[in-house]
Amino acid sequence: MIGIINYGAGNIFSLTAALERLNIPYGMVNTAEELDLYTHIIIPGVGHAGTAMKKLVQTGLVEPIKALKKPVLGICVGMQLLTQHSEEGDAEMMNIFPIKTKLFDKKNNIKIPHMGWNNVTFENNPLLQGVDNQAQFYFVHSYYIEYNSRFDVARVNYGVPFSAAIQKDNFYGVQFHPEKSGAAGERLLINFSTLKQ
């Protein structure tokens, strides 16, 4: 059963609607003790990474999340919270991944935010098992996770190559919104919900 970290960082309706559509049971995590009720944890998030991190710190959940051995998935800003530092608000993140979240550079002649459907190049990874390698995912973001081959599971080139998905041990992150990415995103959510601990 999936536990969704409930720290007030944006509307999670589309995520919960997708889980209900897929018949994946879920509940909300408000305290460290409630983490034990679930086999898998999702950290959602939209908006400002620095503000989201402040809200997460206020819940007292940062250290308990970092200590988890069960599968954890950060989505969009939730993924950025897993990194070391974000240029958005010049804020320290959870530092589970020793990589940084950076602002896209307009000098690369790109529109910011990066918004809409994009092809993703990905590795053989349990999170993306069964996903068509021509599949597209839906993105909405102005900040990106710097590419690092140690952690990269999927990447996109948008002015610069960046990580669309990362993994370190039991921690996963995706910059796109699987809940808004059609069949490919649904497959990813199913895959995550069945990852072994």
Buried (B, 14 or more C-beta within 10 A) or exposed (E): EBBBBBBEBBEBEBBBEBBEEEEBEBEEBEEBEBBEEBBBBBBBBBBBBBBBBBBBBEBEBBEBBEEBEBBBBBBBBBBBBBBBBBBBEEBEBBBBBEBBBBEBEEEEEEEBEBEEBBEBEBEEBBBBEEBEEEBBBBBBBEBBBBBEEEBBBBBBEBBBBBBBBBBBEBBBBBBBBBBBBBEBBBBBBBBBBEBEE
